[in-house]
Every structure is written in C-alpha cells, then in structure tokens.
C-alpha cells in the first residue's frame, strides 16, 4: 500500500509506472474507492502510466477534521502529482470525480493532457436531494442508503446476473466514514460549475451509461455541448458505474480518444 502525507492527512494511492510518457489519473465517484477502475486500467497499461487514489473519507484515505470542498479534493490530486513529478495527466473523473476534474481544468489547465468526464455534470441534483441524503445518514447511518444506491449504480440486469459483486460494492460504500461521505455530499451540493465548464478548452470526452438515472445521457450530452472540443459517447446497458459493468467499452473509448 502506498500513502502520501499531505498536511497531516494520509492519502492512499496506487502508482503503476509503465515507463510511458503519458499518465492517466483516475478520480473516483461518491462512496467508492479506486478499485472501481481495476478492470479499466488493466486495458490501459500499454497506453500510459496509471495513478489512482482514494478521496478523503473513502477507501483507506483519512477523512480529515474540517469540511471538504471540491477544491480540497483537487489539491490532494495535484499534490500527489507533484509528489510523483507528474506534470500533466489525462484526467478521468467519474461523478464527483468528474466535478473535481472540472475544477482542476478550470484552475490548472496546464496540468491537463486531456479530460474524460464520466457520468458527471456541472451540477448534480439539487440541495434538497443532498440535504435529505445527509439527514438519512445522520439519523439512520450510511448502511441505510446502500440498497437504494445499488439500484442507481448498476442496471437491473447487472444486479440480477452478479449478486455477489453487488455485495462487494455495498461493502465498499459502507467502508467510507460517515463524515467523509457527508463531506462529499456537501461538496457536490454546494457546487455549480456551469460557468467553469463552458470555458473548458482542453480536448474532452463526455461518457455516460445508457441507463444512468443519476446523470442521464441527455444531461451528459448537454454537458458535452457546453465544451468546445468535446465528444460524447454512450456505454450501452451501463448505469452510473460503466467502469465496473463494462470496463472494456470504457477503456476502448478512452484509448480511441487519447490516440486521435
């Protein structure tokens, strides 16, 4: 296990040095750790180095003692890149990870090789939705959410076909600290990146599962229309985590995108 210490906070990461000039940086969704990318990165090893990390309060990273913003998650990622002497990366962000990537390209475009925004938007849901989720965690615990979350992460056909994998991802979510999860909910709730996103100049791929109910294909297609140098692709049969239920398609889309 690899840890990076940033201002007293332990950030768990994985650096796969394939001796390539290009590096892929992956930023996870809410309630997950970097294992969601395992099958996707296996197919990308020939195309670049791989950097994965757990957001604060997720996986094996510390939560921290103060309220966390999208900028804090971005700063952790940039500090990790600096620690490993990585000047630029293809940044691949999923859901809140995609929001973090949008902040990064807005404030530090020089650190972005290319941008892949997966199942994400400039603004996800409304404050009432996030406040309701936070209240449920505070009153009933994080585990009270997991059954419903699985229906949003994965399509019905995937849940029926792979029940043992659903149990694995339920456990992954429940490994988050409650405060770490709440902090991420607050960060999403309080962010509207529409103006930032409309100014993106980096080459961008906007990718979404065809059955995603959280960030729908229509919404992600609209996101793509905001960005001058962007392409839109849809992963058929996937819901909110296409990197899990269809990693082959996700990796192929990314490889095609970076090689154009």
N, C-alpha and C positions, 0 to 999 in steps of 0.2 A: 504494500500500500504506500502511496505517495501523498505527502502532506506539504502544503505551503502555508507558512505563517504570515498572516497579514494583519498588522496592528493587534496582535494577540489572538486573532481568530484563525483557527485551523481550517483550511480549505482542502478537502480531499479531491485529488485529481489523478488522472492517468495519462501519461505521455508515451506515445508509441512513435519512436523515432525510426522512420523508414528510409532515412537518408535522402529525402526528397527536397526539392526547393519549395514546394507548396505545402502548406499546413491547413488542415481542416479543424476548426474549433466548433464544438457542439455544445449548445446550451439547452438544458432540459426544460420540460414543462412542469407545471404545478403538481406537486405530490409525487414526483418521480426522482430517481437518481440516474446516473449516467449509464446504467445498464440497459436502458431502453434503446440505446444506439448500438448495442453489441453486434447484432446481425448486419446492420447497415455498414458499420465501419469495417467489418471483415471484407466486404466487397470493394472498399475504397483504399485499401492498404497499398495497392500498386500505383495509386494516383497521388499520394501525398502522406505526410505525417499526420498523426491523429492526436488531438488534445481534447480530453473530456474532463469535466469537473462537476462536483455536486454543489448546487446553490446552498447558501446559508440555510440551516434548518432542514436540509434534505440530505438523504443518504448518510454519509459519515462526516459531513462538514458541521462545524459548530453553528449554533443559532445566532450567537451574539446577544448583547444586552439592550440594544436600542432598536427602535423602529427602522425597518429597512425599506429603501426606495429602489426603483429600477436603476438609478444611478449607482447605488451601492453594489448591486449585483454586477453592473458593468465594470465598476472599478476593480472588483475582485478578478474579473476575467482579464482585464488589461494588466493588472499587477502580475497575474500568473503568466501572461505572455511575456512580460518584461523579465520575469524570473528565469524563463527558458530562452531568452534572447530571440523571441519571435517578433519580427517587425510587422508582418501582415499575415492575415489568415482569411481563408474562405469561412465565413461565419454562418453556421447553420443553427437557427433557433426555432424551437417548437413552442407554440402557445405563449406563455410568459417569456420563454426563451427567445421567441421571435420579437417580443416587445423590447427585451433587453438589447437585442441585436439592432432594432430600430433606433434606440437611444445611442448606441455605440456608433452607428454610421452617421447619425446626426451630429454628434460631438467630436468624433475622431474618425472621419472618413479615410484618413491616411493609413489607418490600421486595417482597413477592409480590402481584401483582394476581390472577392465577390460575396454576394449576400444571398442566402437561401432562407426564405421566410415560410415556415411550415405551420399550417393550421393556426394562424395568428391574425391579429387585426391591430390597427392603431388604438382602438378602444374595444375592450371585450366586456359585454354585458353592461348593466347599469349599477349605480351604487346600491340600490335596494337589493339586488341579487347578491352582491358580495356581503352586504351587512347581514342578510339572512343566513348566509353560509357561516359567517364568523360567529353569529349568535348561536347557531346549532352546535358548533364546535365547543363554544364556551359552556353550554348547558348540558350537552349530551356526549361530548367527546368526539375526537376525529373519526373513530371507527364507525360512528353513526352515519357517516357520509359515504362510506366506501361502496356499498351495494349500488347506490344510485350513480355514483361516479363511474363504475364499471360499464354501465349502460351507455355512457357518453364517450368513454374511451374506446370501446370496441363494439363492432356491429353484432347484431343478434346471431348471425351465422357463425362468427368467430367465437362468441361466448359459448354457443352450443357445441362447437367442434372441439374446443380446447379448454374445458372447465378447470383443468389443473393449472393452466397458465393464468387464468383469471384469479385463482387463489394466490398465485405468486405475486401478481401486480397489486392485489388487495393488500398483501403483507407489505409490499414496497411502500405503498402510500401510508400505511399505518406506522411505518418506521420513522416518518417525519415527526419532528417535535410539533406539538400543537401550536406553540408560539411561532415556530418557523413557518408553518403553513398559514397561520393567520397573517403574519407579516407579509407573505407573498400575496395573499388576498387583498390586503390593504394597498400594496404597491400597484396591483392591477386596477383596483377600484379608483384610485386617485390619479390615474394616468390617462391622458388623451393625447396621442402622438400624431394626430392627423396633420397638423401643420408641419411637423418634423418630417413625416413620411413623404409628404408631397414635394419635399426638397431633395429627396434622395437622388444622387447622381450615379451611384455605383450600379454595375450590372446586377440585376436581381432576378431570382427565380421565386415565384409565389406558388406554393404547393399545398394541396388540401385533399383530404379523404372525401370521396363522393358521398359518404353517409355521415359526415361530421355535423352534429347538431349544435356544437358549441361555437364554432367559427365556420359557418356554412360555405359551401362552394361559391354561392352567389356573392357573399360578403368578401371572400378572399379574392375573387375575380375583380371586385370593385377596388380592393386594395391594390391589385396589380395595375389597374387603370390609373391610379394616382402617380405611379412611378414611371418616369420617362423610359428608362432602359430595363424593362421588366418583361418576363414571360410568365404565363400561367399554365399550370398543369394540374390534372386531377388524378388521384390514385383510386381506381375503381374498386368498390367493395370495402374500402377502409373507412374507419370513423376518425376519431381525434388523434390516434397514435399510429399513423401509417408506417412509421419506422419499426413498429413491433409486428403488425399483422401483414405487412407487405414490404419488407426491407429490400427485396430485390428490385421492386419498382422504384422505390425512393432512391436507392443508390444509383440505379441506371439513369434516372432523371438528373441527379447531381453530376454524374460523370459526363453526360452529354452536355450539360450546361457549362461546366468549367472548361471543357475542351473546345468550345465554339470560339 
